[in-house]
Amino acid sequence: MKFTTLVTIVPDIHEERAIEVAKLSGAGSVTILKGKHIGLKEKKIFFGLTLEENVTVLIFILPVKLSIRVMRALKSEFNMNNHKESNAIAFNIPIGHVVGIDKEELHSFEKDIETIL
């Protein structure tokens, strides 16, 4: 089974919804990182405080076929085709080798892939 890393970056306020959508689409465990988005435009300053958008980076290790299904669900939920309205992004990074995946999660992946096929 070939695996890929699905990385999704969403505004903090959408973190829980993004995880819910991914899990409903077959994703298992997720690693969550916190960050700040600084765009190309000047930072907004309000009463001396710089306003930067806080973001959540969600990292999923998924079988390739399942990652496509999860990415499609996230793309639809957060309207990622419309870059002017969406503040989210998702991309895959191929994995050459992986160790340490929980056997129960692996069996869950196999069942999900069977339903896709």
N, C-alpha and C positions, 0 to 999 in steps of 0.2 A: 504494500500500500504506500503510495507516494503522499508526502505531506507538504503543506505550505503554511507560512505564517500570514494570517490575515490581520492587518493593522488598521484600526479604525480610530479616527480622531474626531471627537464631537465636543461641543460646548458642555461644560460641567452640568448644566441644567438638563441635558439629554442623556446623561450617563446611564441612569436606570432603564430608560426606555430602550436605548441601544442594546444593552445587555439582554433585556427581555426579548427583543426582536431576534437577536442572534440565537438565543437559547431555543426559542420557538421554531427556528429554522434548522436546529440540529447541533448547534455549537455546544461544546461542553464547558470545561473550565476556561477562565479568562484571567489574564494578568492586567492589572489596572495601574497606570502611571498618571500622575498629575503634572500639568504643565501650563504654560502661558503662551498665547498666540500673539505674536507681534507681526503685523502686516507691513506692506510696503509704504502705506500712508503714515503721516505723522501721528504720533500718539496723542490721544485726547488727554487734556489736563483739566481737572475740575478741583478748584480750591487747593491747588498745589499737589494733588494726588494724580498720578498717572493711571489712566484707566486702560488696563490690558485685559483681554478676554482670557479667562481661565478655561482650560480644556482638559479633557480626559482622553488618554491614549489607551485603547483596549487592544490587547494582543491575544489572539487565538491561534493555537496550533491545531490544524484541521487537515483531514484528507482533502486532496485537490478538488474532487467533485463536490464535496460538501461545502468547501469554502466558497465555491461559485454560487451555490444556493444561498448561503448566508450573506454574501456580498450583495446579491440581487435584492434580498429582503431589506437590508440596510439602505441600499441605494433608493429603493422605493419609499421607505419610511421617511427618510430625511431629504428627499427630493434632490439627490446629488447630481442629477443631470442639469439642474439649473444653478450654476455657480454663483449667480447674483443673490439667490434666496437661501441657499444652503451654506451652513457654516461647518459642514462635515466633509470628511474625505476618507476613502478606504482604498487600500492597495494590498497586493499579495507579494510576498517574498518567498521564492522557492527554497526548500530545505533539502540539503543533500543527505544528511543522516540525522536521526533523532533517537534519543534514548530517554527513558524515564516517564513515558506516558502510562498512566494508570490502566491496568488491564480491563477494568470495568468500563472505562471510558472508550477504550479501543473496541470492545464488543459493541458498545452503543453506536460507535461510528460505523461498524460493519453493517448493523441493522439499518441505519439511516441510508447508507449507500445502496443497500439492496432495494429500498423503497424508491430511490431515485431512478435506478435502472429498471 
